[in-house]
């Protein structure tokens, strides 16, 4: 995202009326997830297949992560392909369908009743994903700049559709005998299609484009990105095949190794981007985004430990809970906290000040939100995240409760700063 003239037509094309509601919905979902977490701390000392745990997870995965990516994706994808978004109307349908479906699904998980609200929610979410996929695919096909970054995004949306489709089948399987086993058996397949195929692949594709842009880095290695692309997709395809045909836990080490190699390459790519930057001073939003890259190693480490635990028949539910928490409240949340305040200020600036740019001096996009609030949010977030992880492993209710207070505070600070941006009024001197 830039505000330069070279990208002006692209920025104007995706209407802020379409994009901004996604940011607002995601912010409120983050608040809802942390409040729900506050009242569900006891669930994180029990089995991971718990109604409250499932409700928190899907609020984070769909309401927070996916809705944020939908909004940012509709704004950034045209920049990646240097072409117009195919349809603002389809983007609007994406918001309405997902916005209606997510609460229904969360309610179903919270009450653990899989009748019409669960089915309606799952169908609406699938329809929203399909709208998003069609919109981006047609935009990509019509563009003249079909680069590796855009392919990362498109492939990740394909995996998202498979994730939500499997989710729909699992919801139906609760009340009807559709699959050979119960829904719990397929939980790891559903989860990893989303975590690796949707979130990880998309973050790698977009991050490898945005970080050099924000750091003004001259580092550019498309060959490395292609290697990462094949490793991630190869890892996930192999995992799916092994899940279907194999009962050997040892074989699952192969996709984990491929995934480890892809993340290592991506970390090296980000490190080289940072080292070859022209902008020597790095702002706080980019620092949190870079921290999220380092945090990718935490869930991967836990995944490896889980694999060893399965081999020794010593699987611990706390490991699974910590793994999921480190993905959704750790790596994914960290990158969203950082990137929100790198992308949203530019979107708001273009909405408010682009028509007034020739009439006087306008503020810098970074001046549209409170840096003090942002820094406070970052400190409180990291402390809450670490304490909650410790609380999971020690089953300490008091520690978990204290951590959730910090995480709720994080979401409140995030919402206040986001509202400050969304409600900004023009001030031209």
Secondary structure, 3 states (H helix, E strand, C coil): CCCCHHHHHHHHHCCHHHHHHHHHHHHHHHHHHHHHHHCCHHHHHCCCCCHHHHHHHHHHHHHHHHHHHHHHHHHHHHHHHCCCCCCHHHHHHHHHHHHHHHHHHHHHHHHCCCCHHHHHHHHHHHHHHHHHHHHHHHHHHHCCCCCHHHHHHHHHHHHHHHHHHHHHHHHHHHHCCCCCCCHHHHHHHHHHHHHHHHHHHHHHHHHHHHHHHHHCECCCCHHHHHHHHHHHHHHHHHHHHHHHHCCCHHHHHHHHHHHHHHHHHHHHHHHHHHHCECCCCCCHHHHHHHHHHHHHHHHHHHHHHHHHHHHCCCCCHHHHHHHHHHHHHHHHHHHHHHHHHHHHHHHHHHHHCHHHCCCCCCCCHHHHCCHHHHHHHHHHHHHHHHHHHHHHHHCCHHHHHHHHHHHHHHHHHHHHHHHHHHCCCCCCC
